[in-house]
Amino acid sequence: MTSELVIDTQKEEISIALLEDGKLMEFQKEQQQQSYSAGNMYVAKVKKLMPGLNACFVDVGHERDAFLHFLDLGPNYYSFQKYLKQVTGNRKRPLNISKTNRQPILGKDGAIQDVLKVGDEVLVQIAKEPISTKGPRLNCEINFAGRLLILLPFENKVSVSGKIKSSTERNRLKQIISSILPQNFGVIVRTVAEGKRVAELDQELKVLLKRWEATVAAVQKSTHLPALVYEETSRSVGLLRDLFNPSYEAIHVNDPSTYEEVRDYLKVIAPEKENIVKLYEGDIPIFDKFAVTKQIKSAFGKTVTFKRGAYLVIEHTEALHVIDVNSGNRSKNSESQELGAFDVNIGAADEIARQLRLRDIGGIIIIDFIDMAEAEHRDQLYKHMMEIMKQDRSRHNILPLSKFGLMQITRQRVRPAMDVVVEEECPSCFGTGHIKSSLLFTDTLERKIKILVTELRHTKLRLYVHPYVYAYINQGLLSLKQRWRMRYGLNLKILPDQSLAMLQYKFVDKAGEEIDMKEEHEML
């Protein structure tokens, strides 16, 4: 299996698509002005104690106060608090953590009111982003995640991923890390570190230690709370850190600054793969070039088809997600009803595993498969789901089918589920219910080209339209495009864009900036 990463950077948002053998498997999108909050660290104040929940609410500057449970304080809470007081007590000289004495371990049976009070300053890290009506979830067990290692201040042990089965390799990794690890630090060795050389491990450890030192320096400078003292890497680099594997054939980026950022990161984690980063400079939108737009439109939405007319219906509530499997209008054949149901269910399992990754669905998921009478088929379906879900990086748990044919899955939820609206506003009436003749659409385009050339003095333009409109404008020996070029004497390039509705359009100037040519009634 080969993987490609396609990164589409626009002025207002950045979108990232992971393709496996050309099929869209993961998709992330966020606004450019929004920070990627999971992993961010703050010095903040306790705002309210909730003894009944054994938790408190902390103001970290979000719209809703963040939630911190007693168990998320961590065993090294007292060590962190003492270090925090020492650092903020002397804001001129950095304090070496290796020379700090560790404090007693915080037990798991305590009460939040015995440890914290309103107004206390705490160093916290966002474990889960705000989801729906809930604020961020916090913990005080600070960690810095790299591709090979996770650095844990005030820990005193080296742990190795349980997915590394070889005892020889586990011992080798433990010995290497223990020999280079400073005092008062612990490390979790990730699965991808298997077989890595000492130099690679040492290089990443130094990078993580520098991040800790930068965080301490930011804490010393924090005078107004809440204060952001460590910000997680950009979404493109953060996703690459978790997803990168040697099977990557290419990473396509359409923005020069993001291209340099990704390339610099690869120089650190995998210098031999630096050249797989490619800057896309084509005129066709990058997602159209790699067939991502079409897959997004077909994969998101309430109903998802997957195999010979079979389809899924995906609904979600505040508490859980529900997926219903339907056989659809499958043609009758010689196979029995039982075998037909089993065949649909296996195909549905494949698509459901993909949808969980694609939409980043988390929490409780209930799947209503088509009923099967044979216990053997139910067992095979359960084993198949277990096998294909191994590719999912998020922690999850799968239960066998109940006697009602329902399968229950719990999946780690760190960010809100990806919800992409695939329905399009009517491009002809813009919600009014009244339309102009579609025959006049090209006349509208020509009128706006005339304004751009004669009044706004543009000499080079790109016009993006729906692929069907593109074909119409370019048809014939003397096409509309050729006539417009000759009539207005400009460098006009017309390009198809699958993300546009039938009668939508977009003008872009020679600097790559979109020109707003919508009429007043179009913007209502």
Secondary structure, DSSP 8 states (H G I E B T S, - for coil): --EEEEEEE-SSEEEEEEEETTEEEEEEEEETTS---TT-EEEEEEEEEETTTTEEEEE-SSSS-EEEEGGGG-TTHHHHHHHHHHHHH-SSS---GGGS-------SS--HHHH--TT-EEEEEEEE--BTTB--EEES---EE-SSEEEEET---EEE-TT---HHHHHHHHHHHHHH--TTEEEEE-GGGTT--HHHHHHHHHHHHHHHHHHHHHHHH--SSSEEEE----HHHHHHHHH--TTEEEEEES-HHHHHHHHHHHHHH-GGGGGGEEE---SS-HHHHTTHHHHHHHHSSSEEEEETTEEEEEEE-SSEEEEEEE--S----SS-HHHHHHHHHHHHHHHHHHHHHHHT--EEEEEE------HHHHHHHHHHHHHHGGG--S-EEE----TTSEEEEEE--SS-----------TTTTTSS----GGGHHHHHHHHHHIIIIIS---EEEEEE-HHHHHHHH-STT-HHHHHHHHHT-EEEEEE-TTS-TT-EEEEETTS-EE----GGG--
